[in-house]
């Protein structure tokens, strides 16, 4: 098994300087106050040194990335996200007959960049009626004979049965910049008066062609970033 190359002397010196930033160092604190621009340069060198040390020990130095390859990777990610949203939608319709909307409440105490601001709320029908709440109830299983294709698709990851299972799938997609629809205003929080003051913080994913978005033109604005596996067509 090949061994990682030894760090060079100058790298060791720079890393030693970087470690000083992690300790209480009066000289550095005084330098920060007296010459903030120079202090910022030192910080940059420290960060680069730690990265170089990581790459040297791992034997995998950072290389330039081709911008075209990066855009292609983004497109592949969006395509995979669309496929996963379609699988989730078809599965939820099989688990809950009449399912039309997967509804999320937004928790402002968390960062959208991590996707952790999504709180799974309910599965609803086309009239906004709650068909399944995620607070306590588990989702039903699937019948192997009737839903063989879906069962096969989930064979490795495991069929989602709880809100936590679905959140673990949805949060990374949101953190990666994928976009969800707003829950249609006429259907806002029907039967849940305790949330009526937070209607602007409801998002949803359309689970069937019987569901309609709040804004049809989001597809034109966001394109493949919009997670909308189903939905009624734009009215004339």
C-alpha positions as semicolon CSV with decimal commas, in nm:
position;residue;x (nm);y (nm);z (nm)
1;X;0,000;0,000;0,000
2;X;0,163;0,335;-0,104
3;X;0,238;0,585;0,170
4;X;0,141;0,951;0,161
5;X;0,428;1,191;0,085
6;X;0,590;1,370;0,378
7;X;0,495;1,737;0,418
8;X;0,766;1,979;0,303
9;X;0,953;2,202;0,549
10;X;0,785;2,523;0,435
11;X;0,445;2,358;0,465
12;X;0,521;2,248;0,820
13;X;0,629;2,606;0,901
14;X;0,308;2,752;0,757
15;X;0,092;2,500;0,940
16;X;0,270;2,587;1,265
17;X;0,181;2,949;1,204
18;X;-0,176;2,847;1,126
19;X;-0,203;2,665;1,458
20;X;-0,116;2,988;1,635
21;X;-0,452;3,123;1,523
22;X;-0,622;2,848;1,720
23;X;-0,443;2,935;2,044
24;X;-0,463;3,244;2,258
25;X;-0,180;3,450;2,114
26;X;-0,131;3,807;2,240
27;X;0,110;3,894;1,959
28;X;-0,144;3,795;1,693
29;X;-0,423;3,981;1,871
30;X;-0,211;4,296;1,881
31;X;-0,124;4,251;1,512
32;X;-0,494;4,217;1,426
33;X;-0,576;4,548;1,597
34;X;-0,274;4,738;1,462
35;X;-0,272;4,608;1,103
36;X;-0,601;4,435;1,013
37;X;-0,514;4,407;0,642
38;X;-0,185;4,230;0,714
39;X;-0,363;4,012;0,969
40;X;-0,613;3,910;0,702
41;X;-0,328;3,806;0,474
42;X;-0,187;3,590;0,752
43;X;-0,526;3,430;0,800
44;X;-0,545;3,349;0,430
45;X;-0,200;3,190;0,440
46;X;-0,304;2,988;0,743
47;X;-0,615;2,853;0,572
48;X;-0,419;2,762;0,258
49;X;-0,152;2,592;0,467
50;X;-0,405;2,371;0,642
51;X;-0,559;2,278;0,307
52;X;-0,217;2,196;0,164
53;X;-0,138;1,980;0,465
54;X;-0,468;1,796;0,424
55;X;-0,396;1,733;0,056
56;X;-0,037;1,627;0,125
57;X;-0,141;1,375;0,387
58;X;-0,424;1,244;0,170
59;X;-0,206;1,225;-0,138
60;X;-0,472;1,405;-0,342
61;X;-0,378;1,768;-0,413
62;X;-0,651;2,003;-0,528
63;X;-0,651;2,055;-0,903
64;X;-0,823;2,301;-1,132
65;X;-1,180;2,211;-1,228
66;X;-1,313;2,249;-1,580
67;X;-1,605;2,498;-1,570
68;X;-1,790;2,300;-1,837
69;X;-1,750;1,980;-1,637
70;X;-1,878;2,163;-1,327
71;X;-2,192;2,282;-1,510
72;X;-2,245;1,930;-1,642
73;X;-2,220;1,797;-1,285
74;X;-2,482;2,052;-1,174
75;X;-2,713;1,943;-1,456
76;X;-2,664;1,578;-1,359
77;X;-2,747;1,662;-0,998
78;X;-3,066;1,842;-1,101
79;X;-3,169;1,551;-1,322
80;X;-3,111;1,305;-1,037
81;X;-3,313;1,529;-0,804
82;X;-3,602;1,529;-1,050
83;X;-3,591;1,151;-1,067
84;X;-3,588;1,123;-0,688
85;X;-3,880;1,365;-0,652
86;X;-4,077;1,157;-0,904
87;X;-4,003;0,840;-0,704
88;X;-4,115;1,011;-0,381
89;X;-4,436;1,135;-0,543
90;X;-4,530;0,798;-0,691
91;X;-4,450;0,624;-0,363
92;X;-4,660;0,861;-0,152
93;X;-4,957;0,819;-0,389
94;X;-4,923;0,443;-0,355
95;X;-4,898;0,468;0,025
96;X;-5,176;0,727;0,063
97;X;-5,457;0,712;-0,196
98;X;-5,559;1,061;-0,309
99;X;-5,228;1,223;-0,211
100;X;-5,177;1,547;-0,404
101;X;-4,945;1,770;-0,195
102;X;-4,646;1,704;0,028
103;X;-4,653;2,010;0,253
104;X;-4,363;2,167;0,443
105;X;-4,358;2,433;0,712
106;X;-4,051;2,660;0,719
107;X;-3,869;2,696;1,049
108;X;-3,695;3,036;1,040
109;X;-3,461;2,939;1,322
110;X;-3,261;2,720;1,081
111;X;-3,059;2,809;0,774
112;X;-3,205;2,743;0,430
113;X;-2,851;2,672;0,304
114;X;-2,846;2,347;0,499
115;X;-3,202;2,243;0,410
116;X;-3,273;2,202;0,781
117;X;-3,535;2,477;0,771
118;X;-3,778;2,231;0,610
119;X;-4,025;2,079;0,856
120;X;-4,241;1,808;0,705
121;X;-4,603;1,886;0,789
122;X;-4,853;1,668;0,605
123;X;-4,970;1,490;0,292
124;X;-5,288;1,652;0,160
125;X;-5,555;1,583;-0,098
126;X;-5,655;1,808;-0,387
127;X;-5,898;1,998;-0,160
128;X;-5,631;2,068;0,099
129;X;-5,763;1,809;0,343
130;X;-5,494;1,642;0,555
131;X;-5,461;1,275;0,460
132;X;-5,153;1,204;0,670
133;X;-4,971;1,397;0,942
134;X;-4,608;1,323;1,022
135;X;-4,604;1,412;1,389
136;X;-4,681;1,064;1,517
137;X;-4,802;0,835;1,236
138;X;-4,585;0,614;1,015
139;X;-4,648;0,582;0,644
140;X;-4,799;0,253;0,523
141;X;-4,591;-0,011;0,352
142;X;-4,623;-0,110;-0,013
143;X;-4,786;-0,420;-0,155
144;X;-4,517;-0,619;-0,337
145;X;-4,750;-0,745;-0,611
146;X;-4,918;-0,411;-0,686
147;X;-4,611;-0,188;-0,648
148;X;-4,326;-0,412;-0,755
149;X;-4,141;-0,135;-0,944
150;X;-4,150;0,101;-0,648
151;X;-4,041;-0,168;-0,404
152;X;-3,748;-0,247;-0,633
153;X;-3,650;0,122;-0,656
154;X;-3,630;0,149;-0,275
155;X;-3,455;-0,185;-0,225
156;X;-3,119;-0,038;-0,120
157;X;-3,217;0,287;0,052
158;X;-3,521;0,152;0,235
159;X;-3,881;0,262;0,187
160;X;-3,952;0,594;0,367
161;X;-4,190;0,531;0,656
162;X;-4,151;0,844;0,874
163;X;-4,118;1,217;0,836
164;X;-3,752;1,186;0,928
165;X;-3,700;0,944;0,639
166;X;-3,848;1,191;0,390
167;X;-3,669;1,491;0,543
168;X;-3,339;1,309;0,500
169;X;-3,414;1,296;0,126
170;X;-3,562;1,644;0,081
171;X;-3,324;1,854;0,289
172;X;-3,010;1,786;0,081
173;X;-3,198;1,873;-0,237
174;X;-3,309;2,205;-0,088
175;X;-2,957;2,273;0,041
176;X;-2,827;2,209;-0,312
177;X;-3,047;2,488;-0,450
178;X;-3,350;2,291;-0,570
179;X;-3,675;2,486;-0,537
180;X;-4,019;2,386;-0,407
181;X;-4,360;2,531;-0,491
182;X;-4,560;2,754;-0,258
183;X;-4,867;2,579;-0,120
184;X;-5,175;2,715;-0,308
185;X;-5,327;3,008;-0,120
186;X;-5,691;2,886;-0,139
187;X;-5,587;2,566;0,040
188;X;-5,377;2,732;0,313
189;X;-5,374;2,528;0,629
190;X;-5,727;2,400;0,609
191;X;-5,818;2,246;0,943
192;X;-5,501;2,371;1,114
193;X;-5,586;2,712;1,263
194;X;-5,275;2,713;1,482
195;X;-5,061;2,777;1,172
196;X;-5,278;3,045;1,008
197;X;-5,033;3,323;1,085
198;X;-4,753;3,149;0,897
199;X;-4,911;3,101;0,555
200;X;-4,619;3,268;0,377
201;X;-4,389;2,992;0,505
202;X;-4,563;2,693;0,347
203;X;-4,396;2,505;0,065
204;X;-4,509;2,191;-0,112
205;X;-4,425;1,934;-0,374
206;X;-4,699;1,837;-0,620
207;X;-4,763;1,463;-0,604
208;X;-5,021;1,419;-0,880
209;X;-5,161;1,581;-1,192
210;X;-5,469;1,671;-0,987
211;X;-5,259;1,915;-0,785
212;X;-5,198;2,271;-0,903
213;X;-4,917;2,507;-0,810
214;X;-4,963;2,850;-0,660
215;X;-4,756;2,997;-0,945
216;X;-4,743;2,816;-1,278
217;X;-4,461;3,035;-1,412
218;X;-4,207;2,909;-1,158
219;X;-4,124;2,637;-1,410
220;X;-4,017;2,905;-1,658
221;X;-3,817;3,092;-1,395
222;X;-3,631;2,800;-1,232
223;X;-3,643;2,529;-1,499
224;X;-3,488;2,201;-1,377
225;X;-3,421;2,355;-1,034
226;X;-3,793;2,335;-0,955
227;X;-3,897;2,008;-0,790
228;X;-4,239;1,965;-0,951
229;X;-4,280;1,602;-1,058
230;X;-4,651;1,650;-1,137
231;X;-4,910;1,924;-1,167
232;X;-5,204;2,043;-1,372
233;X;-5,120;2,224;-1,696
234;X;-5,117;2,603;-1,717
235;X;-5,473;2,725;-1,775
236;X;-5,552;2,912;-2,096
